[in-house]
Amino acid sequence: MNGIRPHSKFKEYLGDGAYVDFDGYSIILTTEDGISTTNSVVLEPGPLKIFEDWIERLRLEVGQTEPRTCVTCDGSGLFAKATRDEPEIKCDDCNGRGTE
């Protein structure tokens, strides 16, 4: 394989050269250099469930027991803020810029 995947309607840029995609069965996390995929992690349903459970445990550990709401786009940010002390919550999706 040459490290170049065909375009997918599910592929989304996460930032810092990282992407997430879905092939119909697995979640695929990749890093890319602008030309080709340099690293891949394929999460099939079993490992994906373990990862989701880990995220839930982490949320509980850091005190985020419920999804937080972004004041800008009204979406929920995964780790927007870990405490309730901060009224200005900006989610990972818009980072406070709002949606188009």
DODO-655025 format. One line per field, with one value per atom (N, C-alpha, C, O): atom name; chain; residue in three letters; x, y, z. Coordinates in pm, whole numbers, plus 50000, padded with zeros to 5 digits. Example, Ala and Ser with C-alpha at 12.3 -4.5 7.8 and 13.67 -1.06 7.14 Angstrom:
<lodos>
nunu c(N CA C O N CA C O)
drenlo c(A A A A A A A A)
miba c(Ala Ala Ala Ala Ser Ser Ser Ser)
east c(51319 51230 51320 51424 51285 51367 51290 51341)
north c(49431 49550 49670 49668 49775 49894 50003 50114)
up c(50780 50780 50780 50846 50708 50714 50787 50804)
</lodos>
This chain:
<lodos>
nunu c(N CA C O N CA C O N CA C O N CA C O N CA C O N CA C O N CA C O N CA C O N CA C O N CA C O N CA C O N CA C O N CA C O N CA C O N CA C O N CA C O N CA C O N CA C O N CA C O N CA C O N CA C O N CA C O N CA C O N CA C O N CA C O N CA C O N CA C O N CA C O N CA C O N CA C O N CA C O N CA C O N CA C O N CA C O N CA C O N CA C O N CA C O N CA C O N CA C O N CA C O N CA C O N CA C O N CA C O N CA C O N CA C O N CA C O N CA C O N CA C O N CA C O N CA C O N CA C O N CA C O N CA C O N CA C O N CA C O N CA C O N CA C O N CA C O N CA C O N CA C O N CA C O N CA C O N CA C O N CA C O N CA C O N CA C O N CA C O N CA C O N CA C O N CA C O N CA C O N CA C O N CA C O N CA C O N CA C O N CA C O N CA C O N CA C O N CA C O N CA C O N CA C O N CA C O N CA C O N CA C O N CA C O N CA C O N CA C O N CA C O N CA C O N CA C O N CA C O N CA C O N CA C O N CA C O N CA C O N CA C O N CA C O N CA C O N CA C O N CA C O)
drenlo c(A A A A A A A A A A A A A A A A A A A A A A A A A A A A A A A A A A A A A A A A A A A A A A A A A A A A A A A A A A A A A A A A A A A A A A A A A A A A A A A A A A A A A A A A A A A A A A A A A A A A A A A A A A A A A A A A A A A A A A A A A A A A A A A A A A A A A A A A A A A A A A A A A A A A A A A A A A A A A A A A A A A A A A A A A A A A A A A A A A A A A A A A A A A A A A A A A A A A A A A A A A A A A A A A A A A A A A A A A A A A A A A A A A A A A A A A A A A A A A A A A A A A A A A A A A A A A A A A A A A A A A A A A A A A A A A A A A A A A A A A A A A A A A A A A A A A A A A A A A A A A A A A A A A A A A A A A A A A A A A A A A A A A A A A A A A A A A A A A A A A A A A A A A A A A A A A A A A A A A A A A A A A A A A A A A A A A A A A A A A A A A A A A A A A A A A A A A A A A A A A)
miba c(Met Met Met Met Asn Asn Asn Asn Gly Gly Gly Gly Ile Ile Ile Ile Arg Arg Arg Arg Pro Pro Pro Pro His His His His Ser Ser Ser Ser Lys Lys Lys Lys Phe Phe Phe Phe Lys Lys Lys Lys Glu Glu Glu Glu Tyr Tyr Tyr Tyr Leu Leu Leu Leu Gly Gly Gly Gly Asp Asp Asp Asp Gly Gly Gly Gly Ala Ala Ala Ala Tyr Tyr Tyr Tyr Val Val Val Val Asp Asp Asp Asp Phe Phe Phe Phe Asp Asp Asp Asp Gly Gly Gly Gly Tyr Tyr Tyr Tyr Ser Ser Ser Ser Ile Ile Ile Ile Ile Ile Ile Ile Leu Leu Leu Leu Thr Thr Thr Thr Thr Thr Thr Thr Glu Glu Glu Glu Asp Asp Asp Asp Gly Gly Gly Gly Ile Ile Ile Ile Ser Ser Ser Ser Thr Thr Thr Thr Thr Thr Thr Thr Asn Asn Asn Asn Ser Ser Ser Ser Val Val Val Val Val Val Val Val Leu Leu Leu Leu Glu Glu Glu Glu Pro Pro Pro Pro Gly Gly Gly Gly Pro Pro Pro Pro Leu Leu Leu Leu Lys Lys Lys Lys Ile Ile Ile Ile Phe Phe Phe Phe Glu Glu Glu Glu Asp Asp Asp Asp Trp Trp Trp Trp Ile Ile Ile Ile Glu Glu Glu Glu Arg Arg Arg Arg Leu Leu Leu Leu Arg Arg Arg Arg Leu Leu Leu Leu Glu Glu Glu Glu Val Val Val Val Gly Gly Gly Gly Gln Gln Gln Gln Thr Thr Thr Thr Glu Glu Glu Glu Pro Pro Pro Pro Arg Arg Arg Arg Thr Thr Thr Thr Cys Cys Cys Cys Val Val Val Val Thr Thr Thr Thr Cys Cys Cys Cys Asp Asp Asp Asp Gly Gly Gly Gly Ser Ser Ser Ser Gly Gly Gly Gly Leu Leu Leu Leu Phe Phe Phe Phe Ala Ala Ala Ala Lys Lys Lys Lys Ala Ala Ala Ala Thr Thr Thr Thr Arg Arg Arg Arg Asp Asp Asp Asp Glu Glu Glu Glu Pro Pro Pro Pro Glu Glu Glu Glu Ile Ile Ile Ile Lys Lys Lys Lys Cys Cys Cys Cys Asp Asp Asp Asp Asp Asp Asp Asp Cys Cys Cys Cys Asn Asn Asn Asn Gly Gly Gly Gly Arg Arg Arg Arg Gly Gly Gly Gly Thr Thr Thr Thr Glu Glu Glu Glu)
east c(50084 50000 50088 50190 50050 50133 50102 50163 50011 49980 49880 49851 49828 49730 49595 49578 49498 49363 49274 49292 49179 49084 49003 48987 48952 48874 48751 48686 48720 48606 48517 48567 48387 48295 48298 48249 48354 48360 48490 48498 48589 48720 48711 48652 48774 48771 48907 48972 48947 49074 49057 48963 49147 49142 49236 49219 49335 49436 49571 49580 49678 49816 49849 49923 49795 49826 49751 49780 49655 49580 49441 49377 49397 49266 49194 49256 49062 48980 48894 48849 48870 48791 48713 48739 48617 48535 48526 48491 48556 48554 48431 48426 48332 48213 48214 48111 48329 48342 48429 48394 48540 48638 48656 48631 48698 48742 48892 48966 48936 49077 49133 49087 49233 49305 49435 49508 49466 49589 49662 49603 49792 49869 49913 49943 49918 49951 50046 50043 50131 50230 50192 50275 50068 50024 50031 49970 50103 50116 50059 49984 50095 50049 50028 50068 49965 49945 50078 50143 50118 50245 50227 50317 50111 50081 49931 49852 49891 49750 49724 49806 49609 49559 49416 49333 49386 49253 49184 49232 49071 48994 48869 48772 48871 48753 48654 48691 48529 48428 48470 48438 48537 48578 48675 48645 48789 48882 48821 48854 48733 48669 48583 48584 48510 48428 48517 48482 48631 48724 48774 48785 48804 48849 48739 48765 48615 48503 48483 48457 48496 48485 48596 48572 48717 48829 48801 48830 48745 48711 48610 48622 48511 48411 48474 48442 48566 48635 48720 48726 48784 48865 48777 48813 48662 48569 48533 48531 48503 48470 48589 48574 48706 48828 48859 48901 48837 48869 48750 48758 48639 48525 48424 48333 48437 48341 48241 48263 48133 48037 47925 47849 47914 47812 47871 47965 47816 47868 47856 47756 47955 47954 47903 47922 47841 47785 47869 47902 47903 47980 47892 47779 47943 47866 47857 47772 47943 47944 47854 47768 47873 47798 47694 47623 47683 47588 47610 47517 47731 47767 47832 47853 47863 47929 48075 48106 48165 48308 48354 48315 48435 48477 48546 48509 48644 48713 48721 48828 48609 48608 48664 48756 48611 48662 48633 48530 48723 48706 48633 48593 48616 48549 48429 48416 48342 48223 48250 48159 48371 48405 48414 48405 48430 48450 48319 48273 48259 48134 48155 48064 48272 48299 48357 48478 48273 48317 48318 48219 48429 48443 48478 48575 48400 48417 48531 48584 48567 48672 48631 48717 48498 48451 48475 48523 48441 48453 48557 48593 48606 48704 48661 48744 48527 48475 48452 48408 48480 48463 48320 48280 48243 48109 48113 48221 48000 47994 47954 47893 47988 47958 47811 47766)
north c(49881 50000 50124 50128 50224 50344 50452 50559 50426 50525 50630 50721 50622 50718 50649 50551 50700 50643 50728 50849 50665 50744 50836 50808 50943 51040 50972 50892 51004 50949 51062 51166 51044 51147 51158 51257 51059 51059 51119 51151 51134 51180 51322 51410 51343 51475 51507 51422 51631 51679 51706 51775 51653 51673 51783 51838 51817 51915 51848 51727 51928 51880 51762 51672 51760 51654 51524 51424 51525 51404 51407 51512 51290 51275 51155 51066 51155 51041 51006 51094 50878 50832 50709 50650 50670 50552 50476 50534 50346 50266 50177 50089 50200 50118 50014 49953 49992 49896 49950 49936 50010 50055 50206 50270 50261 50400 50398 50319 50485 50489 50625 50728 50625 50747 50748 50648 50859 50868 50998 51096 50995 51119 51127 51026 51249 51269 51387 51481 51380 51484 51578 51657 51571 51655 51583 51627 51473 51395 51255 51205 51194 51057 51034 51115 50922 50880 50829 50745 50880 50838 50736 50655 50738 50642 50616 50704 50494 50459 50376 50292 50400 50316 50282 50371 50153 50107 50053 49959 50116 50074 50001 50064 49869 49789 49807 49863 49760 49785 49748 49823 49637 49597 49696 49750 49723 49823 49963 50040 49998 50129 50141 50246 50036 50037 50054 50128 49985 49999 50143 50198 50206 50345 50438 50529 50416 50499 50487 50586 50365 50344 50418 50475 50416 50487 50637 50701 50693 50836 50867 50968 50781 50800 50798 50881 50702 50696 50822 50874 50869 50991 51110 51192 51122 51231 51229 51333 51111 51101 51137 51204 51093 51120 51270 51319 51342 51485 51571 51694 51505 51579 51622 51697 51578 51615 51500 51406 51508 51398 51412 51317 51525 51543 51624 51700 51608 51687 51836 51881 51911 52055 52121 52066 52234 52303 52425 52506 52436 52550 52674 52670 52784 52909 52971 53057 52929 52988 52914 52975 52781 52708 52613 52546 52606 52521 52373 52292 52337 52197 52148 52226 52020 51971 51945 51879 51996 51975 51862 51855 51774 51656 51694 51643 51781 51825 51976 52033 52042 52188 52247 52329 52208 52247 52132 52066 52108 51996 52038 51951 52166 52211 52296 52344 52313 52395 52542 52625 52575 52712 52807 52928 52753 52835 52851 52753 52970 52988 52993 52959 53034 53046 52916 52898 52827 52697 52702 52740 52664 52661 52519 52461 52465 52324 52300 52393 52172 52132 52154 52174 52151 52165 52305 52320 52408 52544 52627 52734 52582 52654 52799 52891 52817 52949 53037 53151 52986 53066 53058 53141 52961 52941 52857 52833 52812 52729 52812 52918 52763 52834 52827 52881)
up c(50000 50000 50000 50069 49925 49910 50013 50008 50107 50210 50166 50243 50046 49997 49989 49916 50066 50066 49978 49970 49911 49832 49924 50043 49868 49946 50005 49938 50128 50198 50246 50288 50239 50287 50439 50495 50508 50652 50707 50826 50623 50670 50722 50659 50840 50901 50961 51021 50943 50998 51146 51186 51229 51373 51420 51529 51338 51376 51387 51406 51376 51392 51300 51340 51178 51082 51108 51044 51201 51234 51170 51162 51126 51062 51122 51179 51109 51147 51026 50953 51006 50893 50935 51040 50854 50878 50747 50644 50750 50628 50616 50530 50700 50700 50810 50839 50873 50981 51094 51211 51060 51158 51154 51052 51267 51275 51246 51305 51157 51120 51157 51108 51245 51282 51206 51205 51141 51064 51093 51138 51067 51057 50913 50849 50863 50722 50708 50787 50607 50584 50470 50424 50425 50314 50181 50083 50176 50053 50073 49989 50184 50209 50358 50442 50388 50526 50581 50519 50696 50755 50866 50891 50934 51040 51041 51007 51079 51088 51213 51252 51274 51382 51344 51325 51333 51294 51419 51482 51454 51571 51525 51481 51535 51505 51620 51723 51606 51709 51852 51945 51874 52010 52073 52180 52009 52064 52071 52162 51977 51982 52107 52173 52142 52263 52387 52479 52390 52502 52511 52621 52397 52394 52443 52521 52398 52443 52595 52662 52647 52791 52866 52972 52809 52869 52875 52976 52767 52765 52875 52944 52891 52995 53134 53219 53158 53287 53308 53419 53203 53213 53248 53333 53183 53215 53363 53429 53414 53557 53644 53746 53605 53683 53692 53796 53581 53582 53624 53626 53659 53711 53608 53641 53484 53381 53369 53292 53444 53449 53347 53327 53285 53182 53068 53088 52948 52835 52863 52921 52823 52842 52715 52606 52725 52610 52575 52661 52448 52399 52397 52348 52451 52453 52314 52291 52222 52090 51991 51928 51979 51877 51936 51861 52068 52138 52109 52122 52069 52052 52179 52272 52186 52306 52274 52175 52357 52341 52430 52547 52378 52452 52583 52689 52577 52697 52698 52719 52675 52668 52798 52793 52910 53042 53137 53126 53228 53320 53448 53525 53472 53593 53557 53445 53653 53633 53666 53657 53705 53743 53625 53643 53506 53387 53309 53250 53307 53233 53081 53005 53037 52894 52841 52841 52796 52747 52595 52532 52537 52392 52350 52400 52259 52226 52128 52067 52115 52022 51877 51790 51849 51711 51655 51543 51733 51679 51750 51701 51866 51946 51970 51973 51987 52016 51896 51910 51776 51655 51602 51521 51644 51590 51465 51410 51421 51301 51181 51194 51066 50941 50910 50808)
</lodos>
